[in-house]
Amino acid sequence: MSYVWPPLRQSGKRVGYARVSTPDQRLDMQLDALNAVACDPVFSDHGLSGGLAERPGLDKALKALEAGDVLVVFKLDRLGRSVLHLADLLTRFEKEGIHFCSLSEGIDTTTSGGKLVYHLFSAFAEFQRDIIRENTVAGLEAARARGSKLGRPCKLDTWDVLEAHRQIRQDGRSIEEIAERCGVSSSTVSRAIRREGLEAA
């Protein structure tokens, strides 16, 4: 199998990331592919589902990245916990000047054609949040139409929560920063994000 080789004009380091979901799976194929394109360092998570909020190997890989570097994975689904998570990560990479390469799909954002990937995922992330807004508003209107009592108003409305989630995921802000800016506690922000069916971390 052949793999995309990031162009030599990419001057930063190639940071590799690999993951398998269950303890009985092996990382060998992914690690061989990452080593074949000269990734150094390489981080991995073994036996961790993509749905988990905390993945130590991924966290280390993200912290190792600097502007001009490229994050390399074997397949797209090794990186994101969900499509929205993946879209937010790639949007954040674009803002921070970090490139991305997925070997199996032939995605390489260090090329002119590959840069389109960032724009597509950014558009998708915005679209997904619009859908969440629309569904929340529709649900509230339906509840009011049935005469349901909605209870005490939340300190953060849907728009506040989605913007907070975007800033955490795409701008790298902490929940503590968001809470201070909104004048609420960190636990309030975390609960509000979960209320909208999103991931807090």
C-alpha positions as CSV (number, residue, x, y, z in Angstrom):
1,M,0.0,0.0,0.0
2,S,1.3,3.5,-0.9
3,Y,1.0,6.5,1.3
4,V,0.9,10.2,0.9
5,W,4.3,11.8,1.7
6,P,4.0,15.4,3.0
7,P,5.9,17.7,0.6
8,L,9.4,18.6,1.6
9,R,8.5,22.3,1.7
10,Q,6.7,21.5,5.0
11,S,9.5,22.6,7.3
12,G,8.1,21.5,10.7
13,K,8.1,18.1,12.3
14,R,5.8,15.3,11.4
15,V,3.9,14.2,14.5
16,G,2.2,10.8,14.2
17,Y,-0.8,9.6,16.0
18,A,-2.2,6.0,16.1
19,R,-5.2,4.5,18.0
20,V,-6.9,1.1,18.4
21,S,-10.2,0.7,20.2
22,T,-9.7,-2.7,22.0
23,P,-6.8,-4.2,23.9
24,D,-6.6,-7.2,21.6
25,Q,-6.1,-5.0,18.5
26,R,-2.6,-4.2,17.4
27,L,-1.0,-0.9,16.5
28,D,1.6,-2.4,14.2
29,M,0.1,-1.5,10.8
30,Q,-0.6,2.1,11.8
31,L,2.9,2.6,13.4
32,D,4.6,1.0,10.3
33,A,2.8,3.5,8.1
34,L,3.6,6.5,10.3
35,N,7.3,5.4,10.5
36,A,7.4,5.0,6.7
37,V,6.7,8.7,6.3
38,A,9.3,9.7,8.9
39,C,7.0,10.8,11.7
40,D,8.9,11.7,14.9
41,P,7.6,11.7,17.5
42,V,4.7,9.2,17.3
43,F,2.0,9.0,20.0
44,S,-0.6,6.3,20.4
45,D,-3.6,5.2,22.4
46,H,-4.1,1.4,22.9
47,G,-7.5,0.0,23.8
48,L,-9.3,3.3,24.0
49,S,-12.5,4.0,22.1
50,G,-12.7,7.1,19.9
51,G,-15.8,8.1,22.0
52,L,-13.8,8.7,25.1
53,A,-13.4,12.3,26.2
54,E,-9.8,11.7,27.4
55,R,-7.1,10.1,25.3
56,P,-3.7,10.6,26.8
57,G,-1.8,9.8,23.5
58,L,-3.9,12.3,21.5
59,D,-3.5,15.0,24.2
60,K,0.3,14.6,24.0
61,A,0.3,14.7,20.2
62,L,-1.8,17.9,20.2
63,K,0.5,19.5,22.8
64,A,3.6,18.6,20.7
65,L,2.3,20.4,17.6
66,E,3.5,23.9,16.7
67,A,2.9,26.2,13.7
68,G,4.4,24.6,10.6
69,D,4.1,21.0,11.9
70,V,1.9,18.3,10.4
71,L,-0.2,15.8,12.3
72,V,-0.2,12.5,10.5
73,V,-2.7,9.7,11.0
74,F,-3.3,6.4,9.3
75,K,-7.1,7.0,8.9
76,L,-9.4,9.9,9.7
77,D,-11.4,7.8,12.2
78,R,-8.3,7.3,14.3
79,L,-8.4,11.0,15.2
80,G,-11.9,12.4,15.9
81,R,-14.4,11.1,18.6
82,S,-17.2,12.3,16.3
83,V,-17.4,14.2,13.0
84,L,-18.0,17.4,14.9
85,H,-15.0,16.7,17.1
86,L,-12.9,16.1,13.9
87,A,-14.2,19.2,12.2
88,D,-13.4,21.3,15.3
89,L,-9.9,19.9,15.5
90,L,-9.1,20.6,11.8
91,T,-10.6,24.1,12.1
92,R,-8.3,24.7,15.1
93,F,-5.3,23.4,13.2
94,E,-5.9,25.8,10.4
95,K,-6.1,28.8,12.8
96,E,-2.8,27.6,14.5
97,G,-0.9,27.0,11.2
98,I,-0.8,23.3,11.7
99,H,-1.1,20.9,8.8
100,F,-2.9,17.6,8.7
101,C,-2.3,14.4,6.7
102,S,-4.4,11.2,6.6
103,L,-2.6,8.5,4.8
104,S,-5.4,6.2,3.8
105,E,-7.7,9.0,2.5
106,G,-4.8,10.8,0.8
107,I,-5.6,14.1,2.6
108,D,-2.6,16.4,2.8
109,T,-3.2,20.0,3.8
110,T,0.3,21.1,3.0
111,T,-0.7,21.0,-0.7
112,S,-2.9,23.6,-2.4
113,G,-5.6,21.1,-3.0
114,G,-5.5,19.7,0.5
115,K,-6.2,23.1,2.0
116,L,-9.8,22.8,0.8
117,V,-10.3,20.1,3.5
118,Y,-10.0,22.8,6.2
119,H,-12.7,24.9,4.6
120,L,-15.0,21.9,4.2
121,F,-14.7,20.8,7.8
122,S,-15.0,24.4,9.1
123,A,-18.3,24.7,7.1
124,F,-19.5,21.4,8.5
125,A,-18.8,22.4,12.1
126,E,-20.8,25.6,11.6
127,F,-23.6,23.6,9.9
128,Q,-23.7,21.1,12.7
129,R,-24.1,23.8,15.3
130,D,-26.8,25.4,13.3
131,I,-28.7,22.1,13.3
132,I,-28.4,21.9,17.1
133,R,-29.7,25.4,17.5
134,E,-32.7,24.7,15.2
135,N,-33.5,21.5,17.0
136,T,-33.3,23.2,20.4
137,V,-35.6,26.0,19.3
138,A,-38.1,23.6,17.7
139,G,-38.1,21.5,20.9
140,L,-38.8,24.5,23.1
141,E,-41.6,25.8,20.8
142,A,-43.2,22.4,20.7
143,A,-43.1,22.2,24.5
144,R,-44.7,25.6,24.8
145,A,-47.4,24.6,22.3
146,R,-48.2,21.6,24.5
147,G,-48.4,23.9,27.5
148,S,-45.4,22.3,29.2
149,K,-43.7,24.3,32.0
150,L,-40.1,24.7,31.0
151,G,-38.9,25.6,34.5
152,R,-36.3,28.1,35.6
153,P,-34.4,29.7,32.6
154,C,-30.9,28.4,32.2
155,K,-28.0,30.8,33.0
156,L,-26.6,30.1,29.5
157,D,-28.9,29.8,26.5
158,T,-28.3,27.6,23.5
159,W,-26.5,30.3,21.6
160,D,-24.1,31.0,24.5
161,V,-23.5,27.3,24.9
162,L,-22.7,26.6,21.3
163,E,-20.4,29.6,21.1
164,A,-18.6,28.4,24.3
165,H,-18.2,25.0,22.8
166,R,-16.8,26.4,19.6
167,Q,-14.3,28.5,21.5
168,I,-13.2,25.5,23.6
169,R,-12.8,23.2,20.6
170,Q,-11.6,25.6,17.9
171,D,-9.8,28.4,19.8
172,G,-8.3,26.2,22.5
173,R,-9.9,28.2,25.4
174,S,-10.4,26.4,28.7
175,I,-13.8,25.9,30.4
176,E,-12.5,28.1,33.2
177,E,-11.8,31.0,30.8
178,I,-15.3,30.7,29.3
179,A,-16.9,30.5,32.8
180,E,-15.1,33.7,33.9
181,R,-16.2,35.5,30.8
182,C,-19.8,34.5,31.2
183,G,-19.9,35.2,34.9
184,V,-20.8,31.6,35.9
185,S,-19.0,28.6,37.4
186,S,-17.0,26.1,35.4
187,S,-19.5,23.3,36.4
188,T,-22.3,25.5,35.0
189,V,-20.5,25.6,31.6
190,S,-19.8,21.9,31.6
191,R,-23.5,21.0,32.5
192,A,-24.8,23.4,29.8
193,I,-22.6,21.9,27.1
194,R,-23.7,18.4,28.1
195,R,-27.3,19.6,28.1
196,E,-27.0,20.4,24.4
197,G,-25.7,16.9,23.7
198,L,-22.1,18.1,23.2
199,E,-18.8,17.0,24.7
200,A,-17.3,19.3,27.3
201,A,-13.6,18.4,26.8
